[in-house]
Amino acid sequence: MNEQDNLLWQKINSETASIRFVELARFFARGVMLVVDLEMDLVDVAFRISKDETRQVTDWQARSLLRFATDDEALRWNKSDTLLWAVVVAPWVLVQEKKIDTPSSSRKSPG
């Protein structure tokens, strides 16, 4: 990664935040909220979108790893006052449900 990319990565990383869905609801209503799959790295996805890596983004969308938030998700998040991990990559707001670590999920697989 070159210095310019490294600075962009750091900027995006510093702009991530935990935020309640209710504070993001207007972005959902405007149709600009994208959900990043739990298996993905939110900062990496935001970085690649900001770099306009169309092929990678299209691939993620085709595999539903990056998609628009659904009405059902919005209702659930609103009802449960869900805390999301979020970052803005204009015009998009990328969100990811926070992972809940369990003893078995925090262990690295052998390899």
N, C-alpha and C positions, 0 to 999 in steps of 0.2 A: 504494500500500500504506500503510495507516495505521500509526501508531506501535506499536500492540499486535501487529499482524501482523509488522511488521519485527522486533520483539523475539523473537517466536516463531520466525521464519525464522532469525535469528541463533543462537538456542538450539539448534534442530535442526542447523544447520550445524556448530556447535561440538561436537555429540555424535556426529558421524560418525567412523568409524574404519576403518582397514584391519585386518582380522582373519582369521586362518586358519579355514577351514571346520571343522576339528576342534574348535575352540573354540565353534562355533555348532551343532554336530551335535545337541545336545539340543533345540534349538529346531526343527530340521528334524523330529526324531522326534515332537515335540509337535504338529506340523502348523501352526506359526505363522510359518514362513519364507516370505516373498514375494519373488519375483525381479522386479527392475525391469529392463526392457529397456535395452540399452546406449545406445539413442538418447534415452532419457529422462534427466532430471536427478534424481538420487536425492533431493536436498534438496527439490526442488519436489514430488515425489511424496509424500514424508513430510509436508511442510507441508500439502498438500491433504487427505491422510488425516486428519491431526490436526484440520483445520478441518471435517471431516465433509462434504466435497464429494462426496456420493454419486454424482451424475450423472457427474462427471469420472472417478471411480474405476471406476464400472461400465463406462464407455466404454473405459478402458484395459484392463480385464479382458476385455471383448468382443473387443478387438483383440490380445489376448495380450501387451500391453505391461507388464502387471502380472499375475502369476500365482503359484500355489503352486510351490515348488521340487519337482522330480521326483526319483524314486528314482535315475534314471540320472545326473542332475546331481550328486546327493549322492555317489554312488559315484565319479564322475569327480573331483569336488572333493576327496574324501577320499584317493583314490589319488595324485593329483598334488599334494597339500598346497597347494591353491589359496588364494591371498590374495584375500579379497573386501572390497569397500567396503560398510559396513553402518551402519545406524542403527535404533534402537528407537522405534517408535510403538506403545506398548502397546495391544493385546496382541501386536502384530506385530513381527517382525524383518525389516526390508527389506534385501535384499542385491543387489549388482550386481557382476558380474565386472569386474575392473579393465580399463580399455581399454589396449590396447597401441598406443602411437603409432608410426606408420611415417611416413617422409617424405611419402608421398602423402596419408595421412589427416590430417596436421597442417596441411596447406595449406587455407586457406579458399577456397571456390569463388567465382569472380568474380560480382559482382552488385551 
